Amino acid sequence: MKNSKERKNKTKHPNRITAAFTALLMLFAVFSGDVWAASEQDVQQAAKVQTQNTDAKNNEAAEQKKDTQNNGAAEQKKDTQNNGAAEQKKDTQNNSAADQKTEQKENAAGVSDPLGLTAKAAVLMNAETGQIVYALNAQQQLPEASITKIMTMLLVFEAYDAGKLTMEETVTCSEYAASMGGSQIWLEPNEQMTVHELIKAALVGSANDACVALGEHIAGSNEAFVSMMNDRAEELGMTNTFYVNCTGLDADGHVTSAEDIAIASAELLKHEAVLNYTKIWMDTLRGGELQLTNTNKLIKQYSGAIGLKTGTTSKAGCCISAAAQRDGMTMIAVILGAPDSKSRFGDAKKLLDYGFANWELKDVSDIAVELPEIPVTGGMEKTVGAYADISGKILTEKGKSKEIKAVVDLPETLEAPIELQQPIGTVRLMLGSETVGIYDVCADRASPKVTFGAALRALLRGIVKN
């Protein structure tokens, strides 16, 4: 009975000397150029691989050349995997957006105006995507009057969101701020108001003195604040804009374009607190002594209107950046140089009506994409999984969002090492022949390159398990 148990144990646990010898043969095989994986079949073939490697030394020069070619191709493939996906994504996004915007401008800007607008220049932009869907002389430099205050308020709300000022803190009016003409709340030198009150005066009553007081409070001087405005415009890509003041009063060289105003407006709308002011129709200051009425009549006249700012001067004519929300979509209509106030609001309504009637946002997070396991050459992991974070919204013509298709671009194999979350391909969302979105496909786990130490540790783990 005892002998029977001993025979059974010997069958279950192979001779450890034999196992160690086999492990060493396996290591020789690994570092002679063979890809190793810790499996029972690999161990059984180790001695045979070692003999083959010894024979191959006679052809070392030829094999070395072949290995160089193979390795070069592998390195090139790896570089393409790491860099190609990022370059393709960047190029596709830049070119697609540029081509689309250019095409839209060429179709409408100064050549054709199907809506029959009265303005010198106009733009209709979707706020969520920044996509322009209607344009008339979109990049023509023109004066903008009080629409300038959109950039003024952008800097104010950026300072507020960054914790650099609070709504309750007090601002003291300077003599320069009190000297502003045009629309105002008649601030006196050294008069104090809160940031909240001055924002309300600027956005509802278009008060120039309130804007200068806020700018001086944030930057230290009016000149420094105007410089900040120009710096921010440059950061946003507003290439046709230059500010001379923060109010919009007529001044030589103070210019912008309809497209640039749309860009600034979309950026301002990212600060949700601004809607607490732009949607106000009527309010008061100084304990009810001063009545404020919003200069943007669309707040009362247009369904879904949320802002933003009007402007009127003798040089600029009648202008507006009008924003409205419907069905989770925000459209921005910019009008520059309309002949009168009625035409300004009429043009803005036409643009907004066109946008809501013809365009819709598609949430792409519900688009299902199946991604396979991808073989890895020379890695500790034989395969890696893939994932893509497909999220956000895409603007499409109404009824066409169902036609969006996902196209997966992945290599057949990968070359180790592969890092966790490393881009290894792309998913392109296609609407017909147009790319409307592109997303990285990333590795869901790492696959380090086979090394002597890693191979030894894996072999020892395999021996212990056996």
NORPECOR-V197670 format. One record per residue. N is the residue number from 1. RES is the residue in one letter. D_LAST is the distance of its C-alpha to the last C-alpha in Angstrom with 2 decimals. Layout:
BEGIN
n=N res=RES d_last=D_LAST
n=N res=RES d_last=D_LAST
END
This chain:
BEGIN
n=1 res=M d_last=25.04
n=2 res=K d_last=23.18
n=3 res=N d_last=22.41
n=4 res=S d_last=21.06
n=5 res=K d_last=18.49
n=6 res=E d_last=17.46
n=7 res=R d_last=17.05
n=8 res=K d_last=14.93
n=9 res=N d_last=12.51
n=10 res=K d_last=12.47
n=11 res=T d_last=11.73
n=12 res=K d_last=8.70
n=13 res=H d_last=7.28
n=14 res=P d_last=8.48
n=15 res=N d_last=10.99
n=16 res=R d_last=10.08
n=17 res=I d_last=13.42
n=18 res=T d_last=12.77
n=19 res=A d_last=9.70
n=20 res=A d_last=12.07
n=21 res=F d_last=14.91
n=22 res=T d_last=13.35
n=23 res=A d_last=12.70
n=24 res=L d_last=16.35
n=25 res=L d_last=17.59
n=26 res=M d_last=16.11
n=27 res=L d_last=17.96
n=28 res=F d_last=21.11
n=29 res=A d_last=20.90
n=30 res=V d_last=20.68
n=31 res=F d_last=23.73
n=32 res=S d_last=25.70
n=33 res=G d_last=26.23
n=34 res=D d_last=23.45
n=35 res=V d_last=21.96
n=36 res=W d_last=18.19
n=37 res=A d_last=15.79
n=38 res=A d_last=12.10
n=39 res=S d_last=11.30
n=40 res=E d_last=9.88
n=41 res=Q d_last=13.59
n=42 res=D d_last=14.43
n=43 res=V d_last=12.20
n=44 res=Q d_last=13.88
n=45 res=Q d_last=17.20
n=46 res=A d_last=17.07
n=47 res=A d_last=19.16
n=48 res=K d_last=21.62
n=49 res=V d_last=22.12
n=50 res=Q d_last=22.87
n=51 res=T d_last=25.51
n=52 res=Q d_last=27.04
n=53 res=N d_last=27.36
n=54 res=T d_last=29.15
n=55 res=D d_last=31.57
n=56 res=A d_last=32.24
n=57 res=K d_last=33.80
n=58 res=N d_last=36.98
n=59 res=N d_last=37.46
n=60 res=E d_last=36.54
n=61 res=A d_last=39.82
n=62 res=A d_last=39.63
n=63 res=E d_last=36.00
n=64 res=Q d_last=36.82
n=65 res=K d_last=39.67
n=66 res=K d_last=37.55
n=67 res=D d_last=34.86
n=68 res=T d_last=37.68
n=69 res=Q d_last=39.04
n=70 res=N d_last=35.74
n=71 res=N d_last=34.94
n=72 res=G d_last=38.51
n=73 res=A d_last=38.28
n=74 res=A d_last=35.04
n=75 res=E d_last=36.66
n=76 res=Q d_last=39.73
n=77 res=K d_last=37.76
n=78 res=K d_last=36.01
n=79 res=D d_last=39.42
n=80 res=T d_last=40.82
n=81 res=Q d_last=38.07
n=82 res=N d_last=38.62
n=83 res=N d_last=42.36
n=84 res=G d_last=43.49
n=85 res=A d_last=42.59
n=86 res=A d_last=44.43
n=87 res=E d_last=47.37
n=88 res=Q d_last=47.61
n=89 res=K d_last=47.61
n=90 res=K d_last=50.23
n=91 res=D d_last=52.39
n=92 res=T d_last=52.25
n=93 res=Q d_last=53.15
n=94 res=N d_last=55.91
n=95 res=N d_last=57.33
n=96 res=S d_last=57.11
n=97 res=A d_last=58.77
n=98 res=A d_last=61.33
n=99 res=D d_last=62.14
n=100 res=Q d_last=62.45
n=101 res=K d_last=64.65
n=102 res=T d_last=66.75
n=103 res=E d_last=67.31
n=104 res=Q d_last=68.38
n=105 res=K d_last=70.76
n=106 res=E d_last=72.25
n=107 res=N d_last=72.86
n=108 res=A d_last=74.64
n=109 res=A d_last=75.54
n=110 res=G d_last=79.20
n=111 res=V d_last=79.16
n=112 res=S d_last=78.95
n=113 res=D d_last=79.19
n=114 res=P d_last=78.75
n=115 res=L d_last=79.16
n=116 res=G d_last=82.51
n=117 res=L d_last=81.82
n=118 res=T d_last=84.68
n=119 res=A d_last=82.61
n=120 res=K d_last=82.47
n=121 res=A d_last=78.66
n=122 res=A d_last=75.99
n=123 res=V d_last=72.25
n=124 res=L d_last=70.11
n=125 res=M d_last=66.53
n=126 res=N d_last=63.63
n=127 res=A d_last=62.58
n=128 res=E d_last=58.91
n=129 res=T d_last=58.21
n=130 res=G d_last=61.13
n=131 res=Q d_last=62.07
n=132 res=I d_last=65.77
n=133 res=V d_last=67.13
n=134 res=Y d_last=70.85
n=135 res=A d_last=72.64
n=136 res=L d_last=76.23
n=137 res=N d_last=76.87
n=138 res=A d_last=73.62
n=139 res=Q d_last=73.65
n=140 res=Q d_last=77.39
n=141 res=Q d_last=78.25
n=142 res=L d_last=80.53
n=143 res=P d_last=81.61
n=144 res=E d_last=79.70
n=145 res=A d_last=81.88
n=146 res=S d_last=80.12
n=147 res=I d_last=76.91
n=148 res=T d_last=76.27
n=149 res=K d_last=75.42
n=150 res=I d_last=72.11
n=151 res=M d_last=70.83
n=152 res=T d_last=72.61
n=153 res=M d_last=70.85
n=154 res=L d_last=67.47
n=155 res=L d_last=67.67
n=156 res=V d_last=68.86
n=157 res=F d_last=65.99
n=158 res=E d_last=63.42
n=159 res=A d_last=64.83
n=160 res=Y d_last=64.74
n=161 res=D d_last=61.12
n=162 res=A d_last=60.17
n=163 res=G d_last=61.83
n=164 res=K d_last=64.65
n=165 res=L d_last=67.33
n=166 res=T d_last=67.80
n=167 res=M d_last=70.11
n=168 res=E d_last=72.07
n=169 res=E d_last=72.85
n=170 res=T d_last=76.43
n=171 res=V d_last=77.70
n=172 res=T d_last=81.10
n=173 res=C d_last=83.18
n=174 res=S d_last=84.57
n=175 res=E d_last=88.01
n=176 res=Y d_last=86.45
n=177 res=A d_last=84.42
n=178 res=A d_last=87.57
n=179 res=S d_last=89.53
n=180 res=M d_last=87.54
n=181 res=G d_last=89.63
n=182 res=G d_last=88.72
n=183 res=S d_last=86.75
n=184 res=Q d_last=86.39
n=185 res=I d_last=86.46
n=186 res=W d_last=89.11
n=187 res=L d_last=87.12
n=188 res=E d_last=89.28
n=189 res=P d_last=88.46
n=190 res=N d_last=86.42
n=191 res=E d_last=85.88
n=192 res=Q d_last=82.44
n=193 res=M d_last=80.16
n=194 res=T d_last=76.50
n=195 res=V d_last=73.92
n=196 res=H d_last=73.69
n=197 res=E d_last=77.45
n=198 res=L d_last=77.60
n=199 res=I d_last=74.78
n=200 res=K d_last=76.65
n=201 res=A d_last=79.86
n=202 res=A d_last=78.22
n=203 res=L d_last=76.36
n=204 res=V d_last=78.89
n=205 res=G d_last=82.16
n=206 res=S d_last=81.12
n=207 res=A d_last=82.57
n=208 res=N d_last=82.76
n=209 res=D d_last=83.56
n=210 res=A d_last=80.45
n=211 res=C d_last=78.24
n=212 res=V d_last=79.71
n=213 res=A d_last=79.36
n=214 res=L d_last=75.67
n=215 res=G d_last=75.09
n=216 res=E d_last=76.84
n=217 res=H d_last=74.90
n=218 res=I d_last=71.52
n=219 res=A d_last=72.32
n=220 res=G d_last=75.21
n=221 res=S d_last=77.76
n=222 res=N d_last=78.64
n=223 res=E d_last=78.16
n=224 res=A d_last=74.65
n=225 res=F d_last=73.72
n=226 res=V d_last=75.07
n=227 res=S d_last=73.04
n=228 res=M d_last=69.92
n=229 res=M d_last=70.86
n=230 res=N d_last=71.07
n=231 res=D d_last=67.76
n=232 res=R d_last=66.06
n=233 res=A d_last=67.73
n=234 res=E d_last=66.38
n=235 res=E d_last=62.84
n=236 res=L d_last=63.14
n=237 res=G d_last=64.43
n=238 res=M d_last=67.97
n=239 res=T d_last=69.51
n=240 res=N d_last=73.00
n=241 res=T d_last=73.51
n=242 res=F d_last=75.40
n=243 res=Y d_last=76.56
n=244 res=V d_last=79.75
n=245 res=N d_last=79.76
n=246 res=C d_last=77.64
n=247 res=T d_last=80.27
n=248 res=G d_last=81.06
n=249 res=L d_last=84.72
n=250 res=D d_last=86.14
n=251 res=A d_last=85.62
n=252 res=D d_last=85.68
n=253 res=G d_last=82.22
n=254 res=H d_last=80.58
n=255 res=V d_last=78.80
n=256 res=T d_last=75.74
n=257 res=S d_last=74.72
n=258 res=A d_last=73.85
n=259 res=E d_last=70.29
n=260 res=D d_last=69.87
n=261 res=I d_last=71.24
n=262 res=A d_last=68.73
n=263 res=I d_last=65.89
n=264 res=A d_last=67.21
n=265 res=S d_last=67.78
n=266 res=A d_last=64.22
n=267 res=E d_last=62.96
n=268 res=L d_last=65.30
n=269 res=L d_last=64.14
n=270 res=K d_last=60.62
n=271 res=H d_last=62.21
n=272 res=E d_last=62.72
n=273 res=A d_last=65.18
n=274 res=V d_last=67.73
n=275 res=L d_last=68.26
n=276 res=N d_last=69.74
n=277 res=Y d_last=72.69
n=278 res=T d_last=72.95
n=279 res=K d_last=73.31
n=280 res=I d_last=76.18
n=281 res=W d_last=79.47
n=282 res=M d_last=81.83
n=283 res=D d_last=81.52
n=284 res=T d_last=83.56
n=285 res=L d_last=83.58
n=286 res=R d_last=85.66
n=287 res=G d_last=85.65
n=288 res=G d_last=86.83
n=289 res=E d_last=89.64
n=290 res=L d_last=88.05
n=291 res=Q d_last=87.09
n=292 res=L d_last=84.24
n=293 res=T d_last=83.92
n=294 res=N d_last=81.11
n=295 res=T d_last=82.40
n=296 res=N d_last=79.76
n=297 res=K d_last=81.56
n=298 res=L d_last=78.54
n=299 res=I d_last=77.06
n=300 res=K d_last=79.71
n=301 res=Q d_last=80.20
n=302 res=Y d_last=76.81
n=303 res=S d_last=74.11
n=304 res=G d_last=70.88
n=305 res=A d_last=72.50
n=306 res=I d_last=70.73
n=307 res=G d_last=72.59
n=308 res=L d_last=72.88
n=309 res=K d_last=76.01
n=310 res=T d_last=79.42
n=311 res=G d_last=81.67
n=312 res=T d_last=85.25
n=313 res=T d_last=87.42
n=314 res=S d_last=90.29
n=315 res=K d_last=88.16
n=316 res=A d_last=84.96
n=317 res=G d_last=86.59
n=318 res=C d_last=84.70
n=319 res=C d_last=80.91
n=320 res=I d_last=77.97
n=321 res=S d_last=74.20
n=322 res=A d_last=73.62
n=323 res=A d_last=70.27
n=324 res=A d_last=69.55
n=325 res=Q d_last=66.55
n=326 res=R d_last=66.10
n=327 res=D d_last=63.08
n=328 res=G d_last=60.73
n=329 res=M d_last=62.13
n=330 res=T d_last=64.31
n=331 res=M d_last=66.86
n=332 res=I d_last=68.95
n=333 res=A d_last=72.40
n=334 res=V d_last=74.16
n=335 res=I d_last=77.89
n=336 res=L d_last=79.90
n=337 res=G d_last=83.63
n=338 res=A d_last=84.75
n=339 res=P d_last=88.57
n=340 res=D d_last=88.76
n=341 res=S d_last=86.73
n=342 res=K d_last=86.98
n=343 res=S d_last=85.71
n=344 res=R d_last=82.81
n=345 res=F d_last=81.57
n=346 res=G d_last=82.33
n=347 res=D d_last=80.27
n=348 res=A d_last=77.33
n=349 res=K d_last=77.49
n=350 res=K d_last=77.52
n=351 res=L d_last=74.40
n=352 res=L d_last=72.51
n=353 res=D d_last=73.64
n=354 res=Y d_last=72.46
n=355 res=G d_last=69.04
n=356 res=F d_last=68.41
n=357 res=A d_last=69.82
n=358 res=N d_last=67.76
n=359 res=W d_last=64.45
n=360 res=E d_last=61.47
n=361 res=L d_last=58.19
n=362 res=K d_last=54.90
n=363 res=D d_last=51.89
n=364 res=V d_last=49.07
n=365 res=S d_last=46.24
n=366 res=D d_last=46.31
n=367 res=I d_last=45.69
n=368 res=A d_last=42.31
n=369 res=V d_last=40.26
n=370 res=E d_last=37.02
n=371 res=L d_last=34.76
n=372 res=P d_last=31.80
n=373 res=E d_last=28.39
n=374 res=I d_last=29.04
n=375 res=P d_last=26.78
n=376 res=V d_last=26.20
n=377 res=T d_last=26.36
n=378 res=G d_last=24.63
n=379 res=G d_last=23.02
n=380 res=M d_last=19.73
n=381 res=E d_last=20.46
n=382 res=K d_last=21.28
n=383 res=T d_last=24.03
n=384 res=V d_last=26.15
n=385 res=G d_last=28.33
n=386 res=A d_last=32.06
n=387 res=Y d_last=34.73
n=388 res=A d_last=38.48
n=389 res=D d_last=40.75
n=390 res=I d_last=43.73
n=391 res=S d_last=46.42
n=392 res=G d_last=50.12
n=393 res=K d_last=53.21
n=394 res=I d_last=54.92
n=395 res=L d_last=58.65
n=396 res=T d_last=59.67
n=397 res=E d_last=62.86
n=398 res=K d_last=63.25
n=399 res=G d_last=61.62
n=400 res=K d_last=59.40
n=401 res=S d_last=56.35
n=402 res=K d_last=54.91
n=403 res=E d_last=54.89
n=404 res=I d_last=52.34
n=405 res=K d_last=49.29
n=406 res=A d_last=45.98
n=407 res=V d_last=44.96
n=408 res=V d_last=41.43
n=409 res=D d_last=41.12
n=410 res=L d_last=37.53
n=411 res=P d_last=36.13
n=412 res=E d_last=33.97
n=413 res=T d_last=31.30
n=414 res=L d_last=30.82
n=415 res=E d_last=30.15
n=416 res=A d_last=27.82
n=417 res=P d_last=28.24
n=418 res=I d_last=29.10
n=419 res=E d_last=30.03
n=420 res=L d_last=30.03
n=421 res=Q d_last=33.42
n=422 res=Q d_last=34.33
n=423 res=P d_last=37.05
n=424 res=I d_last=35.85
n=425 res=G d_last=38.70
n=426 res=T d_last=41.56
n=427 res=V d_last=42.94
n=428 res=R d_last=46.66
n=429 res=L d_last=48.92
n=430 res=M d_last=51.66
n=431 res=L d_last=55.04
n=432 res=G d_last=56.41
n=433 res=S d_last=56.21
n=434 res=E d_last=56.19
n=435 res=T d_last=53.14
n=436 res=V d_last=53.69
n=437 res=G d_last=50.45
n=438 res=I d_last=47.42
n=439 res=Y d_last=44.15
n=440 res=D d_last=41.08
n=441 res=V d_last=37.77
n=442 res=C d_last=35.00
n=443 res=A d_last=31.23
n=444 res=D d_last=29.54
n=445 res=R d_last=26.64
n=446 res=A d_last=26.02
n=447 res=S d_last=24.21
n=448 res=P d_last=24.35
n=449 res=K d_last=24.78
n=450 res=V d_last=21.97
n=451 res=T d_last=22.48
n=452 res=F d_last=21.09
n=453 res=G d_last=20.05
n=454 res=A d_last=18.53
n=455 res=A d_last=16.59
n=456 res=L d_last=15.34
n=457 res=R d_last=14.33
n=458 res=A d_last=12.46
n=459 res=L d_last=10.63
n=460 res=L d_last=9.82
n=461 res=R d_last=8.70
n=462 res=G d_last=6.31
n=463 res=I d_last=5.11
n=464 res=V d_last=5.36
n=465 res=K d_last=3.78
n=466 res=N d_last=0.00
END
